Amino acid sequence: MPNKPLLTVAIIVQNQRDVVETTLTSVFELSSIPFELFIIDDHSGDGSTDVIDSLLAYYQHEHTFYFTHDSATGRGNALNEAILQSNGQIFWAPNTIAEIDEGTLSMQLEQLANSTNAGMLQQRVLPDNQQQWTDFISRENWPQDGAFLWNLQALSAAEQFFNPYLDHYSGLELALRLRGHKRPFAVSNDQWYRPSNLVPATEPNFKLRQELFFTLLRDLKPSGEQRSNVLSRLRDLHETKEEPKFEHELLNRALQMKRDGRFNSALELIEEVLDEFPGHAGARNLKIEILEKKRRFVEASELKHEVNKSKAKQDRSEEEQEQEPETSNEVPTESDDGDIDISLIVPTTTYGKPALEHCLLSISEHCDTSALELIVIDNASLDDTHDYLNELKEKDFLRCRIITNAQNAGFSASINQGLEKARGRYACIIHNDISVKDDVLSQLRDLMDEHPDYAILGPSTNKTLNPDQATRNVRDSDPELMQAEYLDSFCMMVRMDSDLQMDTDYQLAFFEDIDLCFQARSQGHKVGIAPHITVEHHFGTTTFSLDLDTESDQYWKNVAHFNEKWEIEVFSEEELKSLSTFDQLLALDDLVNPLYPEDEIKKQFERLFTDELKTEILKTQHQDETLCKLVHLFMVMGEREIMRRLEDRLETVDMPASLIYQLVRFYFNRNIYSRCSHYLDKLKPQNESLRADLYRLAILVENKDLDQAIPMLRDLMEHAPANPMLYKLAGDIHRFNGNDEEAGSFYDLAEQINPFEFTNEEKDAFGFQL
């Protein structure tokens, strides 16, 4: 790679854990383009840093520069930070990346590098004059930042900056400032990249339009027709920003209550209006808005359906109704069971619609769906998934059938619901965050047909908890089918006549897929991996939003259940005996379940931990790693006295983040908040996470420090709207302020998202574990 790269790529990460892996991987996989990469994490709190650290360690790209912000500065400021340090001739700053066409990008870079154009725009033409720009700003569908390539060689130093007040469409604003160039932009008719569908483009709003109008005004004379035209558009923009007023006084009061966040009181007033005027359009539309604000999407969807049905009826004249065939409104009938080969089962929850839509579109595009039925289990989604699924059903998309749960039933229970409804010979269980580029379903089915002794088959993928299914471990020489002990449930095809069911004791997630494979093998079936059949997996889209990972209580609870159910040997006593007594004790720390310690290990610990060994441990000056392991083991075993004495020695130790989080959890569950804060302060910036912020917020709420808690809660709600703990804490805050009705609404939402950990039966005793 030359000393001066051709391309500088700037990736600004702002709580994008779901897409940051695909975005960065797409850049790292560029092989023919000399590039440098600036990654700036603008104070993410959702675990994005964990993904970034993992990718940096994996790719070891020499010209990658990674910066983190202790507090959020905004996308515009972060872009300026990157462009000031860039060494490349061409600057590219996509928000997200799903795919890069390296050949097209390479060709466009070469063309731009040898030109005097200020930049290149993908598949769009920018306005030519002031009036066109004024009209353009008022329209929708603006080009995203990734659609621009900037030729820094053609820009003066004064022009190489982005608007620091914008978090979206920074590229368009820069293009607007450069409109005075004689030939500012080349246009590429070819697409060099595709943004992720998991993060919808931000719709141009009042603030964005206003800022672009201000940019137009800055270069205009103090008077004149052009300036008057822009000022007129700005006035129109401000007028349309105001919410409409109603002729009915109760609705105006309800509107004000909605602005104040008093949704329940507003709904009561709206119901009064609807009791008197059942068809009042304004009242029904306002009710829909408030129901959606409260995330009561099922009710909102049903009301929308009534409104649309009523409107459609009014729009059609009696003559048109008479001319319509009698069958015009009939939903297409479902096919006979014999026509269905594969039942595709997909659970979804919280804010899963973007992932689900991307998943289903890829399947409909690349798979043979002639003998396919789709079964979607909607686990009380918080977004407009309900509307989307109703639309699919009305269109009979993939013979779609919907199962709706009022609360999140968990993965295993949802799959069982789908299996009970399935009519195919095979059921293909998938996560809503996969996508395909080949006819994966037919390929898996054909393998199942060829190998009747296999009850479960799965493909390989880019990201999985099962290393045997990771594409990076697949070799060209691998056979088409390899026998396995277990599969990851991101995509697994199950033979329906095996009568397999998932164990619902695993609750929300983890180990139910492994358990299913163990069931199959215990019944004499085989489980296999088809390494050369691949899918793309946007790992953790649902579990991360629910704060579920391999450090969560749910994970370790399921480890304990799995090991007990299948009688998994936790340790070999013979192997332990070959070690010294002290080393045996240390070995137990590697083996023990940190939240649900096994009886065998507790007994072994009691046998080893004599008074003599205790004295030896306290007198010895241990290495840092050994000291950390001892503190952790004594914490798990409940040996509080020796744990605290060893803890004092940790003050000068560079502790691993995993131990810090476990100590925080230990003290939090015992209401010792000063120790929690002590350890949270020891986290390095790169180890900060949503979970750390949840602990800090919970401590503020428990201490009734609401002046700090409320703004922190609002910020976290914006970045992690699917986390049930946030709703529980919001309920606590309302309860402390005497707002019992609002508190109950938030408790209900927490229970809806995770009914296994949260219950609203007794609000005062509302329990949880972090």
N, C-alpha and C positions, 0 to 999 in steps of 0.2 A: 504494500500500500504506500503511495507517495506521501511525503511529509505534509503536503497541503491537499486535503481532501477536496473532491469536486462538490460534494453535497454535505450540507449541515442539516441534520434532522433534529427538531426540537419537539419533545413530547412533554407536555405539561399535565401532570396527574393530579386530579382533584376528586378524590374518592371515586375511583373507577376500577375497583378490584375486579369486577366482572369482565372488563374488556382490556385491561392493561396487558395481560399476558399475550393475547392475540396481537395487540398493537405492537408491542416490543419484539415479539417473535418474528413478525412480518419484516421488521427492519433488520434484525440480526441475521435473518436468512438471506439477505442480499449478498450475492457472491461476486458480481461483476462490476459493482458501482463502488468506487472509493468514497466512504462516508465517515463522518463523525456524528456522534449521537449525544445530545444533551437531554438528560432526564431530570426534570425538576418536579419534586413532589411538594405541592403547595399545601402542606399541613393536612394530608389525608388522615382520616381517623377510622377507616374501614378495613384496614389490613392490606392496603395496596402496597405498602412498603415490604411486606413479607413476600409478595409475588415478585416485586422488583429485585429484592435481594437474591431470591432463588434464581432468577433469570441471569442476573449478573454473574453469579457463581458458575452457572452452567455454560454460558457463552464465552466469558472471559475476553470480551472485545476490547482491544487495546485503546481504541479511540472513543470510548464511552465515558462521559462525565456525569456523575450523579450528585445532585444537590437536594437537600431537604430544607423546608422552611419551618421555623418554630411556630409561626403564625401565618395565616393565609394572607397573601398579598394580592391575589387576583391573577387571572390568566394574562392580562395585558402586561403587568409588571414582570411576570415570570418570562414572557416571551422577550421582553427587552433585555432581561438578564442573559438570556441565551444568545440573542443576536449580537450583543456587545462582545461576547467571547468567541463568536464563531470564526472559523478559519476557512470555511468552504466558500466557493464563489456563489453557490446557489443555496438558498435557505428555504426549508420546507417545514411547516408546523401543523401537521394534521391533528385534529382533536382525537380521533380514534381511527384504527385501521382494521378492516376485516381481511383484506387481501391486496397485494401489490402485484401488478403486472410488470415484472422487472425489465422485460424487453422494451415495453412501451416507455417506461420511466427513463431507462437509459438513453433511448433515442431522443426524448424530449429534453433531457438534461444537456445532451451534446448540442442539440439545436439551439437551446437557450444560451449556453455558454459561449457560442460563436456568434451571438447577435448583440445588438445594442438595446434590445427590449428590456424594459424594467421587470418584466415578469411574464409568466404564462398561466393561462386559466384553462381548466379542464372542461371541455364541452359546454362552454357558456360564452356569450358575448356581452361585454359591459357597455353601458350607455356611452354615447359619443359627446353629448353636450349637457349643458346645465338643466334644460327642461326634461331631458330623458332621465337624468339622475333623480330629479325631483319626483317624477312619476315612478321610477324604479323603487325608491325608498318606501313608497306607499303600498307597494305590492308585497306578495308573499314569496316564498321559495328563493331565498338568497343562497348564493354559493358558500359552502363551508370553507374553513381555513385550509383544509387539506387540498382543495381544488386550485390553490395558488402555489406556484413556484416563483421565488423572488431572485432575480439576478442582481446580487449586491454590487457587482462590478459596474452596473449601469445606474446605481443609486448613489447620491451623495451621502456623506456621513450624516447630514442633518435629516435626511429622509429615512434613514434606517432605524425607525422606531415604530412601535405599536401604541395605540391609544390605551393608556393605563386604566381608563375608566370603563373599559369594555371587557366582559368575560366571554363574549360570543362575537363572532363575525369580525374579528380583528383584521383579517385579511381584506375584507370588503372595504372597511374604513380606510385602510392604507391605500387601496386602489383608488378610492375616491379622492384622497389627497394628491395622488399622482396623476390626476386626470389632465393636468396641463402639459404632460409630455406629448411630443408630436406622435410617437408610436409607442405608447406605454406597454402594450400587451400583445403577445402572440396568443393564439387560441389553438388548443389541441382538440381535434375531433375524436381522438382516441382517449380511452379512460385508463390512466396509469395506476389508479388505486380505487378501492371501494371502502367507504366508512362502515363501521359496525352498525348493524341494525339493532343491536341491544341498547344503544343510546340514541334515541330519536333526536333529530336536529331541532334545536331551539327555535320556536316560532318567533318571528320578528315582533317584538312587543313595543309598548309605548316608549320605554327608556332607550331601546336600541334605535328606533326611528328618530327619536329626538336628538340623540347624539350624532347621528349621520346628518341630520338637517343642520346641526350646529357646525359640523365640518364644512358643509356647503357654504354657510354664512361667513365663515372666517376668511374666505378668499374673495368675497364679493365687496363691491364698493358700498360706502355707507348709505347710498340711495340708488334707486333705479328699479326698473321693472323686474329684473331677475330676483333682486333681494325681496321685493314686495311679494313676488310669487312664493318664495320659500317661506317667508313670514306668514303668509296666508295658510300654507299647508301646516305650519306649526300650530297656528290657532285652531285649525280644524282638528288636528291631532289632540290638542288639549280638550277640546269640546267633546270629542268622541270618547275620551277617557272616562268621563263621568258616567256612573251607572244610571239607568233610566229610572224615572220616578213613576209611581203608580197613581191611578185616580182614586184608589181605595186607601183610606188612611191606615187601616190595619196592615196592609202590605208595605206601606212606607215605613211603619214602625218595625215590621219584620225585617225589612231590608237593612235598617240601621242596626238591628240586633245581630244580623248576619255579619255586618262589618265589625261589630264589637266581639264576635266570637260566641255569642249567646245563642247557639243553634237550636237547642231544645225549646227555649222560649219563643224563638222565631217560628218554629214549626207549629207551636200551639196556635199562634195568631193566624198562620196560613190555613190551618185546619178550620178555624172559624169562618174564614172567607169561603173555603171550599164547601163547607156545610150549607152556606147560603147560595153560593154560585158554583155548583159542581164542575162546570166546564170552563172556569176562569183560566185562560191561557197563562196570564202573568203569574198567577198563584201557583199553578202546576209547575211552570218552569223554574220559579224560585224554589219550590219544594225540591225539585230534582237537584238543583245546585247544592242545597244544604244537605240533602241525603248523601250526595257524593263527597261533600266536605267531611261528613261524619263517617265516610267509608261504608255506608249502607248501600252497596252497589246493587244488590239484588232488588231491593225496593225501588231504587232509582231507575233501574233498567225496566222493571215492570211498568212504572209510571210513564217512562219514555215510550214504551210500546203502546200504551193506551193513547198517549198524545199523538203519536204518528198514525195510529189506526184511525183516530177521529179526524185528523187532518186529511188523510187520504180519502176518507169517505166524503168529506165536504168538497174536496177538489174534483171529484168525479160527478159528472152530471147524470141525471137519471137515464138519459139516452145512452150514454156510454156504458152504464151498468147493464142495460138491456142487451147491448150488442156484445158484451163479453160472453165467451163460452162458459158454461156452467162449471167446468173443471179448472178455470183459470187460476184459482187461488189454492188449488190442492198442492200439498207438499208431495214431492215424488215419493213413491212407495219404496220401502226398503227391499233389497234383494233377498231371495231365498237364502237360507243358511248354507245350502250346498254350493252357492257361488262364492262363498267367502273362504279364503285360504288362510289369511293372516289377520289376527286381531291386534291392532297397534294400540297399546295401553300407555297413556301419558298422564301422570298426575301433575298438577300445577297449583301454586298458592302465592300469596302475598302479591308482589308486583311482577308476575311471571309472563304477562302478555307479550312483551317484545321478544323474549326468548322463545316462547311457544310459537309465535307467528313465524319467526325466522326458521324454526325447526320444521314446522309443517309445510312451509313453502318449499324448502329444500327437498323434502320427501315427495311432495306432489310433482316437483320438477324432474327428479332423477330416478324415482322408483316406479315400477309397474304397479299401479293402484287398482287394476281392474278386478282383482279378487281380494281387496283390502277393506277392512272396516276400521274406523277410528273410534276409540273410546277415551274420552278425556274426563278425568276426575278433578273437578274444581274444588279445592279445599279452602272455601271461604276467602277467595282472592280479595285483595284490597284495591285493585285497580279496575278497569272496565273489561276485564276478561269475560265477565258474564255476557256483556253485549256482543263481544267478539264471537263467543261460542254460539250464541243464539243465531248470529249471522251465518256461521258455518252450517248450523243445523238446518236453517231455512234453505240454504243453497244445496243441501245434501252433500256437502264436501266430504269426500272419502267415506260416505255412508255414516256420517258422524253421529255418535250418541254421547250424551252428556250426563254425568253423575255429579250432582252438586251437594256438597256437605256444608252445613251451617258453621262448623268449626273444622280446623285442620285435623283430619283423621290420622295423619302420619303416612309415611310412604308405604309401609307393609299393609295396613288396613285398606289404603286406596287401591293398591295393586290387587288385593283380594276382591274388592268390589268390581274391578275391571274383569278379573278372571271369571267371576260368576256370570257376567253378562256376555263374555266372549263367545263367538260362534265359529271361529276359525279352527283349523286343525292345529295351528300354532298361535301362540300369543307372543308378541314382541314387546317387551317392557323397555321403555326408554325414558330418560330424563328429558325435561323440556328444553335443556340447553345444549342439545347435540344438533349437528347438521351433517348432511351427507352430500357427496359429489358423485356417487355411483349408486346403482340399484342394490344397495346393501341388503334390503329385505328379501329380494328374490335370491340373492347369493346365499344368505343364511338358510333360507327355506330349502334350497336345492341340496345344501350340505346335510340338512336334517333328513331329507328324503333318502340320501345316499347312505346315511349312517343311523339306522333306527335304534341302535343301542345308546345313542346320546339323547338325554332328556333336555339339556340346556346347552346352548352355544352362544358365544359372544365374539365381537370383532376386537381389533386393536384400536388405539386412539392416542391422541397427542398428550392427554393429561388424565391420569387415573391413579387410584390408590393401590391398584394391583400391578406391580412391576412387570408381570408376565404379559400384560396387555398393552404395555407402553410401546408405541411405534419405534421409539429410539432403540429398543431392545430386539426388534424384529430383524432377522437376517434373510437375505434372498434365498438362502438354502433351506429355510424352515419349510416344513410340509404344509399342506393346505389346512390341516386340522391337527391340533395338538391337545392331548388329554391334560386336564387341569384339575386342581383341587377345588378352586372356587373362581367366581367371576365378579367383576364390578358391575353394578346394576345400571350403568349409564346406557347400556344396550344389551339385552339378553333375550334370546328367543327360547321359549319354553314349549315343549311338546304337551298339548292339552290333555292327551289321554294318560299322562303321567299323574294327573290329579294332584299336582303340587300346590300348596298354599303357603303364603308367608306367615311367619310367626309375628303376631301383633304386639307381643310383649316388648318388641324393640322400639315401640312408640314412634317418634318423629323420624329418626334416621340412624344409620350405621349398623352394619352386621346382618341386616335382614337378608341381604343378597347372598352373603357367605353361608348363612344358615340354610337358605333355600338349596344351595348347591350341596351342602352336607346332607340335607334330606334326600336329595336325588341319589347321591352316592350310597346312602345307607339302604336305599331300596333297590340297589343293583344297577342303577343307571350310570352313565358316564356324563361328565361335564367337559366341554371342550372350548378351545380358543381357535378362531380362524384368523391367523396373524396377518394374512394378506388382504383381508377385508377390513377397511378402516372407516371410522367416522371421526368428525371433529367434535371435541368436547370442551365447552366453555365452563370449565370445572368450578363448582361451588356457587353457581348463580343463585340457587335457592338456599343452600345450607348456610352460606356466609351471611346472607341477609337475615337469617334467623339466629345468628351468632352461634352456629354449630360448627365446631371443628374438632380436631383430634385432642384438644385440651379441654373440651367442654364436659360438663357433668353427664350429659346424655351419652357421649362417646364411651366414657369409662363405665357407666352403668351397663351399657350394652356389652362391653368387653366381659364384665363379670357374669352377665346372664349367658352369654355365648359359651364361655369357658365351663360354667357349671352345667349347662344343658348337655354339652358334648363331651364332658369329662376330660377337658384338655389338661394335660399335665403341666403345672406351672413351673416346676423345676425338677431337676434330677438330683435326688439326695446323694447318689453315688458320686456325681460330678462335684457337688459341693464339698464332700468329705475330703477331696484331694487338695483343698485349699486350707490355709490357716484359718483359725477362728475369726480373726479380724477381717480377712478377705472374704470369708463366707458371709459375714454381716454386710459388707459392701455389695456383694453379689446380689443380696436380697433387694437392695434398692433398685437394681436394674430390672428385677423381675416383678416387683409388687405393683398391684393396681393402686395408684396414688389416692383414689377417692373411695374405693371399695376393696380394701386389702383382703386377700384370700385367707381363709382359716389356716391352710397348710403353712403359709408364709408367716402368719402371726405365731403359730406354734413353734416354727423353726426359730423365729426371732427370740421368743421367750427362752428357748433352750440355749441360744448363743449368748444372749445379753445378760451375763452374770455381773455381780458387783465388781469382780476383778477386772473384767473387760471394760466396765464403765470407768473405773479408776484409770486404767491405761489410756482410754480415749481422752479423758479430760487432761491428763498429764502430757500427752503427746502434742507436738507442734505439727499439725497436718498440712500437707500441700493444699492449695486452694481448691482443686477439683475434688479431692477427698473430703475436705471440710464441707463443701456444698452437698455432697452425697450424704454425709452423715446427718446434716441438718434436715435434709429432705426426708430421710428414712425415719428419724425420730419424730418428725412432724406427722408422718403418715401413721406411725405406730402409737401416737398419743403420748410419747415420753416428753412431756412439756418441760420438765425441770432441766434435763441435760440439753434439750433443744435450745432453750433460752441461753444457757451458758455458752454453748457453741455459737449461737447467733451473734453474740457480742464480738466474736472474732471476724465476722463477715464485713465489718465496717470498712476494712481496707481491701476487700476482695472484689475483683471484677466478676460479679455474679451473672450467670446466664439468665436471659429473660424468662425462660421457662420456670426457673426456681422463684424468681421475683413474683411472677403471677400466681404461683401456687402458695407462696407465703401470704400474698394479699388476700387470696380466697380464704385461706385458713383463718386469718384474723378478722376478715369481714364477717364470716359466718359466726364468729364469736363476739361481734359488736365491738371489737377493739379497733376503732377507726384511726387512732393516732398511729398505730403500727402499719395499718394499710397505707396511710399517706406517706409514712416514712419510706416504705418500699416503692411506692409508685414514683416518688421523687428520684429513685435510683435508676429508673428506666432511661435508656439512651433514646435519642430522638428517633432512630431507625426502628426501635422496638415498641414505640407508642402504637396503640391500636384502639379500635372502638371499645374493646373490653376495658381498657384502662380508663377511658372517658366515662364508661358506664359506672365503674367503681367510684370515680370522683363525683359524678352526679349523684349517685345513691348516697354517698357520705354527706353531701350538701343537703340532700332532702332529709336524711335521718337527723341531721343537726338543725333542721328547719332554717337553714341559711338560704331562704327562697330568693333573695335579691340576686344572688349569684346563680342559683339553681335554674331559675326560669329562663334567662337568656341562653344558658348552656343547653337546656332541654330543647329550646327552639332550634338551635343550631344543629344538634344531633338529630332531631326529627327530620330536618331537611336532608341530612346526609344518609340517614339510616331509617327510612320511614317504615320498614317492615319489622323492626326489632321490638319484640313484645315487652322487654324490660322498660323501654321508654314510655310505653302506654301505662304500665303499672306505676312508674314514678310520676307520670303526669296525673294519674288518679290520686296518688298520695298528696301531691301539691294542692289539688282542688279540695281534697278532704280536709287538709289543714286549714284552708281558707273558708271552710263551711259550705263549699259548693258540692253537696252530696250527689246531686243529679249528674253533674258533669263528671264527677269522680267515678260514678257507676258506669258511665259511657266508656270511659277510658279503661276501666277494669274489664269491661265486656270485650273490648278490642284485644286486650292482652290475652284473654282466655280464648278468643276466636283464633288467634295466631298460634298459640301453643297451650292447648287445654291440659296438657300433661304436667306442666309446671305451674300454671296460673289458674286460679279459680276465683270466681266472684261470689261464691256462696256466702262468705263472711268477709266483708270488705275490711273490717278492722284486723282480721287475721290473715290478710292476703299475703301468702308466702312465696318465696322465690329463692333460687340459688344462682349465683353467677359462676 
